[in-house]
Amino acid sequence: MLLDVGGGVGAIHHALLDAGVRDATQVDASAAYIEAARDEAARRGHADRVHFMHGDFVELSPDVPDADVVTLDRVICCYPDMNALVGRAADKARRLLGAVYPPGVWWMRLGVRAINVLMRVRRSAFRVFVHSPAAIEAILRLHGFERIESRRTLVWEIALYERRDGSLESARRG
C-alpha cells in the first residue's frame, strides 16, 4: 500500500502501480489535480487500485489509512506547518517515507522569496517555503525513521527514510 501526499497528477503512484504496488491512496488539496490523476488512473487501468481523497492532508490524516510507503514529493515546500505535515505523514508510514524538498541553501531561500513576492503581487494566497532539511530529518527521527538514501539536484533534496524496527508503536504512543 502506497500513500501519496500532495500527489498532484499522480506521477508517483502511477509509476509505482506500474512497477507492482498493489494499491494507492492519493491525498491532494487541489480538486483539479485529483481530477487529472483520476483521469490518468482510468486511462492506465489503475482506477480500481487508487483511492482519492480531496483536502488538506493534515486535517484529513485521522481518516487516511496507514501505508507501507508514504511519499511527499515536492509538497513540504508548499505547506506552512512543516512539523504537522511531516509528523502526520510519518505516523502513516509503516516502512518507508520518501521526501523531495528544496535544499536549505541561501540562493534557494532567495529564489523562494522572489516567488512569494510575485505571488503577493498577483494577489495569490499561495506561498512557497524552504523548511530546514535538518528540522525535517529531526521530525522523522523522532518518529522512528532513519535516512537510508539521499541525492541532491540543483533545486531538490531527495531523501528516503526507513522505519527502525519496533519504532511504529513507540511513535504512536509518544
Phi, psi and omega in degrees: 000135180243140171241117181251103183272125182066043189289355178057231182279359174095017184305316182294306185291329176295317179297318181287326174296319176298329182274358175121355175298136184291309183208164185215153170239131175247130174244127179213144180280347183261118177297325180295319178294319179300316180297317178296318179294321178296316178298316179294323176299318178295316180299322183272356182081021180259000190306323182276359182247359181237129174254128182253137176232124181261126175144186180283118183305318182300317179289323182278346191309325178300334182261358181273132181289151173295159181215155176294321182233132175239134177242140175232077185268105178056041178242334179300324181286352180255006186236127184291325183259078183302319181303313181293314182298307183292320179297315180291323176296317178297322178299331183273343186272120177278328188229306184231149173223123176252137182222140175232122184209161180293142175292153183273049181264156187301318184290333176288317177298320178295315178298320179293322175301317179297317178299316181293327175296315178300318178298319179296316179299322179280002179063032176266139178279346182294136177227155178247149184227145169249095178279150181297122175302325178295322178291321177300311181296322180298318178297315180296322176297319178299331179267011174091018181255151177231136179290129179244347181203144174203150176217160177222133172252186180301320186240359182224142168257129183241119186225142176240130182241146178238140178287131176289149181308132175073005186271348182296312182294321179291327177294322180289327179284325187264000000 
